[in-house]
Amino acid sequence: RRLAAAGMGAGRVIAARMASGLALALLAAGAALAALAARTGIADPGRAVAGTLMAAVFYIAIGAAVGAVVRSDVNGSLVVIFVWMVDVFLGPAMAGGDVWVTRAFPTHFVTLVTLDASSGHAGPLGDLGWALAWTVGSLVLAAAIFWAATGVPRGRWARPGRAAARRLWAGLRYGLRDYRRNHAMWVLLAALPVFFISLSFVTTPDEPAPVRLVEDGTASIAILSMIDLHGAVMVPITVGFLAGLAGLFVVQGSREADGRLALAGFRAPEILAARLGVIGAAVLLTTAVSLVVTAADFAPESWAWFTAANLLVGASYGLVGVVVGALFGRLGGLYVMILLPFVDVGIAQNPMLSATLPGWGAFLPGRGALRLLIDASFTPTFDETGSLLLALAWLAALGFGAAALFRHIAEPARM
C-alpha cells in the first residue's frame, strides 16, 4: 500500500505480488508432479501438468484475495486451509460421486479434467472450458480485490491469595478470557465440524468399502457402506485438526505472558495445567459438536468407546500443537499442523484408502485411537486393548514433551 501511494501504483504492485506468488506455485507444482512421477508414474503428462498448474493458479488467487481482506496472517491462513480442506476431502478426487453442491467447489472441474473423468453437466463449454473459466476468473477476481485493498488505505483497528490452587485458577480463568478473543478460532471449533462432517455424509457415494475388523479376537474383512465409513473417520480428522490448532494458538498466544507469570511466582506445572485447561475446553467443545452432528446420520456400535477414541485423538493432537508451536512458531507451526493430522489421521490411519493400513502409520500418534474408533463404530464388542494402550502411551509421551517445553519457557524467565 505504501509502494502504491509512493507512485508505483496499485497495478504494478499487484502484478509484482501475483508474479512472485505464481513463481512459488510453479515450484510447488513441479515438486508435486516430480513426486507423483517417482512414486506411481504419470500416464498422461500433458493432462496432469495442466490440471496441477490450474489448481496451483486457482489457490494463488484464493490466497491473494484472502490476504488482501484478512489482516491477520494466521486467520487468513485458516480461511485458506478451510477452503482447501472442504475442496479436497469432499470433492470428486476423494469423496467421489456427483452431488450438486460439489459443483461449486473451486477445483471441481479442474479435478475432473485431471482425472480424465467426464462430469456430464458441463454443457456446451465442456469440462476443460469450465476449468479454464474458473482459473482465469479467480485471477481476475483476486486482482480486483487486491486492487481495492491496495489502492484504498484502511484504518488500523485498535484492540483494546498465593496458593497453588488460586494461581492455577487465575491462570486458567484469564487464559480462557484471552483465548476467547480469537473469534476466528472459536468459530472454527464450533462451525467447522457442522459443515465438514455434514457434507461428508451428503457427498459420499453409497458404495461398498472393505475394512479389516476384529470381532471376539478374530480378524476378518467386512464390507461396509462408504457413507458410514467416511462419516465415522471424518470425526477424528476434524477433531485432530482443530485440537492441534488450539494447542498451537494457546502456546504461541501466551508465551510472553507465561514468562511474566513465572517471574510473578507461578511454577511451570501450574502454567502448564492452566494452558492445558484451555486446550481441554477447546477439545471438549469441538468433540461435543462433532458427535452431535454425527449422531444425525450415523450411530456407532458403542458410543462410549467412539467418544473416548475421539477424545484421545483430540487430547493427543492438542499436545502435538503445544510441541509444534514451541518448536516452529505461530505461522510455521500452523502449516506443520495442517500436514500432521492430514498425513496421520487422513491417510495413514484411514481405512477408506485401503483395508490394510500402511506399516509406517504405526509410528504416528493416531494409530491406536483410530483402530479403537473403527472397532467402536462397527463391532459390538471391545477388541482393541492394545490400540487403547498405544493411544495412552502416545498421550503420556506427548504430555511429558509439553511439560518439558513449558519448563523451558518458565525457568529462564526466573533467572
C-alpha positions, -999 to +999 in steps of 0.1 A: +000+000+000+029+023+008+045+014-026+013+022-044+010+055-026+046+064-033+040+064-070+044+027-081+007+024-085-017-004-074-014-022-108+024-026-107+023-037-070-004-063-078+015-076-109+047-080-088+030-098-059+010-121-082+040-129-103+060-139-072+031-160-060+028-177-093+066-184-093+061-202-059+031-220-073+051-233-103+078-245-078+052-264-057+035-278-088+068-291-101+077-307-069+043-324-067+045-337-103+080-350-097+068-369-066+039-383-085+061-394-114+087-410-090+060-428-069+035-441-095+043-427-129+021-404-150+001-419-178-009-386-194+018-360-186+000-332-205-032-336-187-015-340-153+007-309-158-023-288-170-045-298-141-019-293-115-010-258-128-046-248-129-051-259-093-020-240-083-031-208-100-065-211-085-052-213-050-027-185-056-058-164-064-077-176-033-047-168-011-042-134-027-079-125-022-080-137+014-047-120+022-060-087+008-091-088+030-080-105+063-054-085+082-041-114+104-018-138+086-028-166+109-066-160+105-061-156+067-042-189+066-071-206+085-095-194+059-074-208+030-070-241+049-107-243+054-114-238+017-087-263+008-099-290+032-136-288+020-124-287-016-101-317-013-119-340+012-154-335-002-146-330-039-146-356-067-110-368-061-115-382-026-153-383-019-163-393-054-199-392-066-217-363-082-236-342-057-248-308-070-232-289-041-197-301-050-200-284-084-194-251-067-162-262-052-131-244-065-113-273-083-143-294-092-139-292-130-101-290-127-100-323-108-123-340-133-101-328-162-070-340-145-086-375-138-100-376-174-135-381-159-164-366-177-188-346-154-219-349-176-230-314-165-206-291-182-228-281-211-215-266-243-185-251-226-171-285-216-152-296-185-120-281-198-137-248-207-152-245-172-119-254-156-102-226-176-130-202-168-128-209-131-090-204-132-090-172-152-120-158-134-104-165-100-073-145-110-094-116-123-115-115-091-084-118-068-067-090-087-098-068-083-099-075-045-062-069-042-065-036-062-093-023-039-073-032-008-040-018-021-054+014-036-076+024-007-058+027+027-078+012+055-076+025+091-060+004+118-082-013+143-074-005+179-077-035+202-081-026+232-043-154+477-010-170+465-017-207+470-011-231+440-048-237+436-055-199+434-027-194+409-039-223+388-075-209+388-063-174+379-041-187+351-070-208+337-096-181+340-075-154+323-062-179+298-098-186+287-106-149+287-076-141+265-082-171+241-119-161+238-108-130+219-096-152+190-131-152+174-119-170+142-107-199+162-138-204+183-160-201+151-138-229+136-141-250+167-179-249+167-188-244+130-162-265+111-175-298+125-210-290+115-201-281+080-173-306+074-190-337+089-224-330+075-211-326+040-191-358+042-224-377+046-240-358+017-212-360-008-200-396-003-214-422-027-231-453-012-206-478-024-191-509-006-158-505+012-136-534+026-124-528+062-104-550+085-123-556+118-117-577+148-146-594+165-142-617+196-105-619+188-110-630+151-099-606+124-119-605+091-126-582+062-160-567+064-178-549+036-193-516+049-210-486+034-186-459+022-210-433+037-208-448+072-171-452+070-164-417+057-187-402+083-170-421+112-134-413+100-143-376+094-149-370+131-113-377+143-099-359+113-119-328+122-112-332+160-075-338+155-070-308+132-089-283+154-073-296+186-039-292+171-047-256+161-060-250+197-028-263+212-007-242+188-025-210+194-026-213+231+011-218+234+020-190+209-006-166+222+005-169+258+043-174+255+053-139+267+026-139+293+039-173+306+073-158+311+058-130+331+037-155+352+069-173+360+085-141+372+054-134+393+058-167+412+039-192+391+055-227+388+059-244+354+034-272+363+008-245+372+013-227+339+011-259+320-020-270+338-037-237+331-029-238+294-039-275+292-072-265+307-078-240+279-068-266+253-091-292+270-120-268+268-114-264+231-111-302+226-143-309+245-162-282+226-152-295+191-156-331+201-191-325+215-202-306+184-187-333+161-206-361+180-239-343+179-235-337+142-225-373+135-255-386+155-279-372+129-266-396+102-246-424+119-248-444+151-216-464+162-220-497+179-205-482+211-210-445+217-188-447+248-157-461+231-164-439+200-164-408+222-132-420+240-114-426+208-122-391+195-112-375+229-079-394+227-073-380+192-082-345+204-060-347+235-031-361+216-032-335+188-038-307+213-004-317+229+011-321+194+000-285+188+018-274+220+050-290+210+049-279+174+040-243+184+070-242+207+094-256+181+082-238+149+065-206+160+030-194+152+028-193+114+053-221+107+036-242+133+003-236+116+014-252+083+030-281+102-003-287+119-021-288+085+003-316+074+005-338+105-033-346+111-038-349+073-010-374+069-017-393+101-055-395+105-065-387+070-041-410+052-020-434+074-050-445+096-078-441+071-094-475+061-112-457+032-080-458+013-070-494+020-084-523+041-047-529+052-032-498+068+004-489+059+031-501+083+047-467+087+014-454+101+021-474+133+047-448+142+022-419+142+001-408+172-033-416+156-029-454+150-042-466+184-071-442+187-083-447+151-082-485+155-102-481+186-127-458+168-132-483+139-138-511+164-163-490+183-180-479+152-187-513+135-183-541+161-204-546+193-175-560+214-143-543+226-113-560+210-086-532+208-069-533+242-035-530+225-047-500+205-060-483+236-027-488+254-008-475+224-030-443+223-025-438+261+013-442+256+013-416+229-007-393+252+017-397+281+048-392+259+033-360+244+024-348+279+059-352+291+072-334+260+048-305+266+058-303+303+095-301+294+088-273+269+068-253+294+096-258+320+120-244+294+097-214+289+093-207+326+127-214+341+149-189+321+125-161+330+132-166+367+170-161+362 
